[in-house]
Amino acid sequence: MNPAIIYQQRIDNSLQEISDGRKRLQYIPWGRFLLFLAIIGFTCYSVKTAHAGYIVAAALSFAGFLILGWLDSNFKQKIRTAETRIEINKHEIGAIGGDFSAFDPGLEFCNENHPYTGHLDIFGKGSLFQCINRSTTLYGKRRLAEFLNHACQFRNGIPSRQEAIKELSRKIDFRQELQRVFFEQPADMKDLPALMEWLGNDFVSDDTAARGRSSEKSDNRLKFMTFISWTIPGITLAGILLASFGVVPYPLPLMLVSLQYLIVVAYGRQFQVVNQKITSRFGILEKYSRALCLIETTSFRSRFNKKLQDDLKSNEQLNPSQIIKSLSKLLNWMDSLNMIVSAVLNGLFMINIHLLIGVEKWRLKYRIYIPGWFEVLAEFDALSGLAAFSFNNPEFVFPEISGMNMQRETSLIQPGDSPVNFPEFPQGEYLLKAEKIGHPLIPAGNCVTNDFGIHGWKQFFILTGANMSGKSTFLRTIGTNYILAMVGAPVFAEKFIFTPVEIHCSIRTNDSLVKGESYFYAELRSLKEIIAELEQGHRKLILLDEILKGTNSSDKQSGSIALVKQLMKYDVVGIFATHDVTISTLINNYPDHIRNLCFEISIEDDRMEIDYKLRPGVCKNLNASYLMKKMGIILE
């Protein structure tokens, strides 16, 4: 079924829930009002008649009053939930139509020095990241950015990730509930870093002995705090009781209460540190608890998702969601004590010390598990975006990997692993076979698709064509689909077989006044990086738009030809778009390594026609003069 229809059905269901909830809500205030009158009436009659039945009736009326209050809150929460689901599904319908504005574009990940992200519009407004991103946590967003920034380095997990994404794409409820948890209160940039800093205050040292001494010191401090937190309040309460019977003088319990205040003040700095760092974030921790609970209670079949779910374990009987929630409750207590209540409870029980002990015990007991749990959540958060992308584009296909038996399961990539530590993908002959490939950010109805293929290393395609004929878009089409393929996502094609390989692009090169760098020098620096990596044994797919476009025509021709000859020494493949048809003559000297392709235009009856279809050979028609005349820049 069309994804847009499914989303609209979910909107309609939520609208019905809202309608039903509001119908029920309209009767609750009247019911509570009548029960309130009943409570007053029965209470008055019980006083007047001293009849026990009226007291029972008043109590039952009060219970009904409380139940209706709970129902009122419950129905309102369901309405808010339904309204959030409507917004989520509206955003998805917009995304299908090409409107990604509801999603974070990942501007903080833009990097003009990256080998390909700036050239392929991976980050920023209208980018691939914004199209895919459904992350609601800071770590999930970073994980998705890591996929796209280091796509090739995740190549060994492609089959497993594809299986996971396929499964998650069918689990609409799971994906949208994960979004809904943080929808009204997104995770702030400071939330988890503050928590992690607090968790690691005394165990971040690389010195094992130092960590051991710190842990022993914390244990001794806790034992002492626990001892005084029970012993002194016990003596104080006993003193108050004995003083009330005249056994001991009243100044004694007053002195004990004062001693408790002094102890609370002595530990006030530690209490304040916890309060400043994490107490104000108990609400977001409760949301993390709900998100973890969603993962714990969902049934998965793919090995990758089940492995992630299994990583949500500890040596405790409680689930991670319950453990996180227990901390949230402690922090809620710390945050909710007002001055009067705090004064009474600290004078009698040293409540601040008990809360501080509870939080510190929690930290020491669970701190080794927390990073792993949040990494699992981040992985699901990032994968859910790729799954939504897959669901929204049912015509896209999951690629096949050249040289790998797709039925053989590769080792799982563990969340949090550094991508540079992954084992090398088996190397062989290079293969790219794409049938009816299009750019994934262009709606299918507006996109012209093409067939394209490369077989073997040291193969180079010289792509010629007029302005606006589609050369740059084609380079981005190949590059963007390649990135999607290596992170395990589907691609815009009817068939896509590929060899995972590093990508290097030079499609959009900018000069820099700040660095004192010219346009031409920036381009040379990029080419130097490519050669340096090839010298180190890297294998690459290179996408270049107008080689040496920052210099004059004659210099550009000789330099471009020399560069292609240099690249023939390495295991590399490339597509080079250019207006300079002279470069296409390389095929005469290197017929085994050079292929000529073009995008052609036609100008008839003062009209320019572009079909964006890829053809073999060299383009014959250019359009710069024609376009300048049409825009009135030149008259003849």
N, C-alpha and C positions, 0 to 999 in steps of 0.2 A: 504494500500500500504506500501511496505517496506520503513521505514524512510530514509534509505540511498539513495533510488531512488528519494524520494521527495527532499532531500537536493541537489542531483546532478541536478535535474531539476531547482532548484533555482539558482544554480551556472551557468547553461547554460543560463537561462534568464538574469542573470547579465552580463555574457559575451556578450550577444547580445546587451544589453544596452550600454556597453562600446564600442562595435564596431560601433553602430549607432552614439554615441556621438562623436567619433573620426572622423567619416566621415563628420559630420557637422562642427566640429572644423577646419578642414583643409581649409574650404572656408572663415572663418571669418577673418583671417589676411589679405587676399587679398581684402576682402570687406572694411575693415577699411583703408587699404592703398589707395584704390580708392577714398573713401570718404574724406580722408585727403587731397588728391590732389584736390578734388572737392572744399573743403573748401577754400584752397589757391587760386584756380582759380576764384571762384565766388567772393571771397573777393577782389582780384585784379581788376576784371572787375567792381565791384561796386564802387571802388575808382576811376577807370579810367572813367567810364560812368556816375557815380552818379545815376544809375538806381536802384530803390527800389527792383525790381524783383531779382536782383543778391544778394542783402542782404538777402531776404527771402530764396533763394536757398542755400546760405551759412549757414543760421541758420538751415534749414532742414537737410543739410548734416552733420552739427555738431550733431544734434539730432540723426541722423542715426548712426553716429560714436559712440555716447554714448550707444545707444541701442545694437549695436554689441558688445561693451565692456561688457555690462551686460550679453548678451547671452554667450559670451566666458567664463565669470566667472561661469555662471549657468551650462553650459555643463561640465566644469571641475569639479564642485562640484558633479554633478550627476555621473561622472566617478569615483570620489573618493568614493562616497557612494556605488556604485556597487562593487568596489574593496573590500571595507570593508565587504559587504555582502558575497562576495565570500570567504573571510578568515573565517568568522563566520561559514558558512556552511561546509567548509573544516574541521574546528575543530570538528564539530558535526559528520561528517563521520569518523574522526579519533577516536572519543569517542565511536562510535558504535563498532569499531574494537578493543577497549580496550586501545587506546592511549589517556590519559587524560593530557598529558604534556602541552597542551596549556592553561590549567586552573590553577588558584592559588590553591596550595595544603593546604593552611591554617596552615603553620608551626608554626605560632605564637600561635595557639590554642592547640598545643601538650602539654599534661600534664600527666606525668607518674603516678601521684597520683590520677587521676580520676578513679572512680569505673569501668569504662569500655572502655573509648575511646582509651586508649593506647593498650589495649588488643585486640580490634576489628578493629584496623587500621582505626579509624574514621577520623583522621587528619594526614597530612604528604603526602609525595610522594606516588602515587599509592593508595591513601586512598579513602574512601567513599566520604569524603568532596570534594576532587579533582574531583571525578567522577560526582558529582552533581553540584558543584559550577559554576554558570554562573553570579555571582554577579559582578556588575560593580561599585558599590558604597561601601564605607567603612562601612556604616551602614547596607547595605544589607548583606555583608559578615559576619558581626558580628551577624546579626539576624539568618542567616543560621547556624552559629556555635552554637548559643543559642538553636536552635531546636535540634541539635545533642547532645549537652552537657546535656540538660535537657529534653530528649525525653519524659519520663514518665509524667513529669509535664505539658505537653501539651495535655494529654490524653482526656480531656473533649472537646477539639475542633476537634477530629479526623474526625467525619462525615462532619463537615463544611469545614475542610481543604481538605478532599478528594474531595468534590464537587468543591472547588476552583481550585485545581490542575488539575482535569479532564477538567475543562473549559479552563484553561490557556494552557494545553497541546495541545489543538486544535488551539490556537491563536498563530501560528508560527510567523506571522508578528509582533504582539505586543511584543513577547519575544525577537525576534532578533533586533527589533528597539530599545528596551530598552538597549540591549547590545551595539548596534551601537553608541548610543549617547555618550558613554564614551570610545569607543573602542580605539581611537587614543590618548585620553588624560584621562587615568583613574583617578578617584578621589584620591587625595593624602591623606596620613594619617593626614596631618596638615590642610586640607581645612576646613572641617566642625567643628572640635574642635576650630579652630581660630574664625570661625564665631560665634559659640555658646558662646565663651568667650566674644566676643564683644557684643553680644546681651544681655548677662546677667551681664554686668559690674556693674550695680547699682540696680539689683533686685534679686540677689542670696541669700540675707539674709532671714533666716526663720522668722525673726521678722517682722510681718505685719506692725507695726507702722513705723519701719525703712524703709521698702519698700515704704510706703506711703510718708514719708518725702523726700526720695530720688526722687520719681516720681514728687512730687510737686516742688522740687528744679530744676529738669530737665525742667519742663514746664516753670518755671519762667525764666530760662536761655535762653530757646528757644524764649520766647516772647521778651526778651531784644535783642537777636541777630537779630530776624526778624525786630524789630523796626529800629535798626541802619543800617541793611543791605539795607533797602529801603530809609530811611530818608537821611542819609549822601550822598550816591551816587546821590540822587535826588537834594540835595543842591549843590553838586559838579558840576553836569551837568548844573544846572541853572547858577552857577557861571561862568562856561566856556562860556556859551551862552551870558551872560550879559557882560563878559569881552571882547568878540569878537565885541560887539557893543559899547564898551568904557564906559559902565554904571558903572562898578566896575573896580578897578585896577587888573592887571594880577597876582600880588603876591597872591591875595585871592584864586583863583581856584588852584594855585600851593600848597598853604597851605592845602587846602581841600584834594587834591590828596595825599599829604604827610600824612595827618591824616588817610586816608584810608589804606595806606601802613602800618602805625603803628598798626591799628586795626587788619589787616590781620596777621601781625607778632605776635600780642598778642594772637591770636587764632591758631598760627602755631603749637603748641604742640598737640592740639586736632586733628588738620588736619593730623599731622604726625602719630598719633596713629592709626587713621582710615586707613591711607595710608599703614602703615606697616602691620596691621592685616588682612585687607580684600581687599584693592584696587587691589592688584596684582592677586586676585582670581576672578575677574569679569568674566573671561572666563569660569571657572568651574561652576560659578553660572548660567551662561547662559545655560550650559548643564543641570543643575538641573531643570531649567525652562522648557527645552524641554522634559525632562523625566516626569515631573509633567503634562505637557500638553498632553503627550501621554496617561497617566492614565485618565485624565479628559475627553478625547474625545473618549475613547474606550467604546464600549457597553458591559456590563457584565450582566449575568443572575443569577449566583450563589449568594446566600445571603451574603456569606462571602466577595466576591469581591465587591459587590454593597455597602456593609457596609463600606468597606475600602474607596471606591470612595466617598461615602457621607461624610467621615471624612475630605475630602479636601474642607473644607468650611471655610468661615470667615464671619464676619458681613459686608463685603464690596461687592460691585457689581463685582469687578474684581476677576478672578480666581487666585488660588495660583501661577500658572505658570506666569501669567501677573505681579503679585506682585513681584515675585522673579526677573523677567526680568527688572522691573523698577529699582530695586536696582542695577542690573548689568549695566544698562545704566548710572546711576549716578557714579558708580565706574569707568566706562570706561572714562567718562568725566574727573574725577579726575586724572586718570592715563595718559591721552593723552595730557594734556596741557603742551606745551613746555615753556621754560623760557621766550621767547619774548612775546608770546601770553598771558601767565600768567601775565607778568608785565603790559601789556596794560589793560587787563580785570580787574585785581585787582585794578589798579589805577583809573579806571572809574566806575566799578560796584562792586568791592569786590567779585569777582566770587568765590573765595575760601570759603568765609563766606556763600554764597548762597548754594554751594554744601554741605558744612558741615551741614547746616540747613536741607537740603533735606534728607541727609543720617540719621541725628539724628531723624527727624520726622518719617522716615520709621522705624527706630529701635523701637521707642516708640510705634508706631501704630501696628506693626505686630509681635513683638518679642514673644508674647504669643502663636501665631499660628505656628511659624516655627518648633519647635520640633515635634509637631504632624504631620505636613506635611511630614517631613523627615522620621518619623516612618512609615507612610503609604507607602512611596517610598521604604523604607527598606523591608517592608513586601512583597510587590510585587516583589522586586528584589530577595529576598530569595525564594519565592514561584515559581518564573519563573525557577529557577534551578531545583526544584523538578518536575516541569511540563516538562522540557526538558528531565529529567531522565525518566519520565513516557512515553513521546512520543518516545524516543529512544529504549524503551523496551516494545513493544506492547504485548509481551507474558507474561509480569508480570501482577499480579492481585492486585486489591485493597482489603485489608483484611476486614473481618467481625469481629465485636466486640462481644465477648461472653457476654450475659446478657444485651445487649442493642438493642432496636429496631432500626435498621438502618434507618428506614423511619422517625423516630422522630428526629427533629433537636435539637441539644443541643445548649446551649448558646454560642455565638461567643466569641472567645478569642480576646481581643482587642490588637492591636499593642502597644508595650511598656509596657504592663502589666507585673509585675514580676511573673514568673511562679510559685513561691512558694505560691502565693495568690489564685491560682485556687482552686475551691471547690473539695472535694474528689470525685473520681469516685465511683459509686455504687459497693460495694464489694459483692462477692458471691463465688461460687465454681470456682476454677481455671480451665481453659480449654485452651489447645493449640492443634490445629489440623492442621497439615501441610501436604499437598499432593504434592509430587514431588518438594520438596523444594531444592533450590540450592543457592550457594553463588552469590550475585548480582554483584560482581566484576569479576567473571569468565565468559567468553563468553559462551552462552548457548550451542554452539556446542562442547565445551570442558568440560562441567560440568556434572558430574554424580549426579542425583537427588535422593532423598530418601523420604519416607513417615515417619512421626513421629508425636506422640501425647502424651499429658499428660492430665489426668483428675483428678482433686482434689488436695488439698493441701497436704503437707507432702509426696510428691512422689519424689523418687530419682532414677536416672538411673546411673548405673555403666557401663561405656563405656570402654571396653578393646580392645586392638589391637596391632599389631606390629608397629615398627617404619615406618613412612611415609604411614601408611594405611589409614589415613584420619580423625583421631580423633580430632586433633586441628582444622582442617578446618571445621569439622562438628559443633564444638562449636561456631566458628566464624560465620558459616552459620546461626545458630539459633539466635545468638545475633545481628548480623548485620541486618537481616530481621526484627527482633523485633524492633530495633531502627527505621527503615524505617516505619514500621506499625504505631508506636506511633506518628510520625510526620505527618501522613496522606498520605505518599507516597505508591506506589505499591511495592510489594515484589516479589521475584523470587520464584514462586510456582504456582501450578494450583489451589490450594485452601488454604486459610490461615484464620483460626478462632482463635482468641486469647483473653486472658484477659490482659488488660494493667497493667503492674506491673513494679516495679523498677528492674533494672538489676545490678548484681555485678559479675565481672569476675576476675579470676586470671589465665590467660593463659600465660602471658609473665611477669615474675617477675625478676627484676634486683636488684643487690646489689648496694650499694653506698659508694664509698670511701670518698666522701665529707661529707656525714652524719655519716660516721663510722658505716654503717649498713651492716650486712652480708646478703647474699641471703636468708638464712633461717629466719633471723629476719624480713626482709622485708615481707616475706610470712606470718609470724605470725601476723605482724601488720595489714595486709590486712584482715586476718580472724577475728582478734579482732574487726575491724570496722564493719564487717558483723554482728557479734553477738551483738554488741552494738546497731546497728540499729534495729535488730530483737527484742531486748529487749524493744525498744521504740514503738513497734507495727507495724513496717514497714513490708510489704509483698514483697517478692523478688523471682526472678528467678536467681539462682546462677549457674555460669558456671566455673568449676574448671578443670584445666589441671594438672594432677599429684599432688595430695594433698601432702603437706609436702615433696616436691621433694628435699629440701635442707638438709635432714637428712638421716641417714642410713636406711637400708631396714627394720630391725626389728622395730625400733622406728617409721618409716613411717607407717607400717601396723597398729600398735596399735593406733597411733595418728589419722590416717585416719578413722578408725572404730569408735573411740571415737567422732570425729567431726561429722560424719554422725548421730550418736545416739543423739548428742546434738542438731543438726538441726531439728530432728524429733519433738522437743518441740514447734516449731513455725509454723506459716502459711507461708511455703516456699516450693519451688520446686527446684530441682537441677539436673544437668547433670555433672558427674564427670568422666573425662577421666583418665585412668591409665594403666600402664603396669603390675601392680601388681594384678594378678588374685585372690589373697587371699581375697581382699576386696569384691569381688563378692559373697563370702560366706555369707555375711550379709543377703542375701535373705532367708537363712534357718531359721533365727530367726525373720525376719521382712518381711514376704511374702506380707503383705498388703502395704508396703511402698517402697520396693526395687524392681527394675527391672534390669535385665542384658541385655546389648546390646553389639555388637562387630562389628569390621571391620576385616574380615579374609583375609589372604593371602595364596597363594599356591606356593610351590617350587617344580618344576618338571623339570628333565633334566637340572639341574643347571640354571634354569630360574625362576625368581620370578614374579608372576602374582598378581596384585592388582586390584580389580574391584570397590572398594570404595562404595560397597553396604552395607547398614546397616542391620544387622541380629540380631535376638534374641539369647541370650545365652552368653557364655564366649569364647573368642578367644582361639584357640588351637595351632596356629603356631606363632613363633617369628622369627625375622630375623636379629638380631644384629650381630651374628657370620657370617651369610651368607654375609652381606654387608661388613664386615671387610675383609673377604677373597676376595671378588670381587674387593675391592679397594687396595688390596695388603698390608693391615695393618698387618694382620696375615697370616701365610702360611698354618697352619693346623687348 
